[in-house]
């Protein structure tokens, strides 16, 4: 039974409503005035941020946060009623509600999304200055923020799915924002189509849940679901819940770029750099991780094989992407593969049984990943669109704020104490080992080494390498450096929320779970820091002062494979060309010669019979009279002969 919560929760719907209002105003009224459009967009998203902080205060500082873990707050409005809906064999009346769901997970996501979206939009004023699509850009940014905030607040799976698809649409619009570039158009289509593959499985899972439980409300599903449903075997020894969980996970595989649907994320760099920051830190890619956290109760009641698969795939993706990042030279693509690797850590956390650590890493990652992308944007802006790190060098001397904040982000993502990434990454690795996953722990630890290595490689080459005489870098304007300073501060202190006894883990945990304090294992933490430092020192020793990549010269074949991303894209292209296109050609032949043949044959038959019978229509009465006469005679003969034969047969039968 729901209990009455803080009055501020009633107004949560205003958080997505404000950027929606901004989108409508810009789209229909102010698009001819770019500066006014950007001002409206920023004011609206800052208003959402203030409202999110107000609601977070009600969650974490008013004494009701712990009770929300067991009794989430809901405010819903009835939308549609469907009568006669069959759930199983019984017709039912199904009501569709739209509303908001407030608990600590929601509070964390509201803060992260509104904060990063606000800083990205402020930053964009400087970065996008003079762009012909300036007003359109801020309209899309507002719609993007609204879609993600609506997804976070959704009280049921159908509502979440609608906003989930809107997030995908907005990513398509923003990745392909510079639509006059072929590469941008192709990247947008690639992202949209690839994520649809995972979304199809998610939609099937939603239908399965409704068919079984008759509701899509998160709270109601959590109450109805239990181990008893494991008894229903539906496919190959797999239970209903287990199959549903696997299908549900396909959504995060697509949205959060897990292998093998990861291929869209690096190409998404074709959009403006602030868009990359928003996609990678607080919207598109973290939507899948959030879905895992929101529906974690389903995975807990499914077969343990599901979480084992989730953890294994996340671990593989983390390592897979980290190895690719080592050989990339485009600053944004290095960060893109870094995102894939860090998303792998988040999914790994969910799989080893710690939703808390997964959400914790989502939050800290948002701070330093947004900082990394905005820092990269500052560099690209200063160097007039140069993105190859080997074309950079010596930037720290000329861009002190960008260089210093970027260094902070590198330390944070490398897991160095006391920066934000240290706390969340260590919790993931420590829990993996504690819960009996030594292989996952070892792979995660090695991935941490690779992360520190390739991020230090990027920093040393771009900021500390030999300065290029043709470059004339300069620090970015304050509208771009202010967000860097704020995110840099959060990248230092953002992980400290785990320190208090009633800190992050006390609030952000699965519904109905009992809070059990888990003190940090400082031995494992120390090992993680040493591994991270080893990666940084190794990269500095190899790349400091170099004009080209020493590893490419030392290991040319391995480097080529990594630089070409294990040829996964080429493999998909081969499948499409040789298998999918082949199937398409067969279907085309079947359509032309069978389907069209049948249709055209029927048309020919109708035309032939029509032409033949048309000859009987002479318009002469005497001809019709003759035809009528002979028809009557023919019928008379047929009837007479038929009756005679019938009588003869009857008589013959009587004799027998």
Beta strands, then each sheet from edge to edge (+ up, - down):
strand 1: 73-87
strand 2: 90-102
strand 3: 233-235
strand 4: 238-239
sheet 1: 1+ 2-
sheet 2: 3+ 4-
end
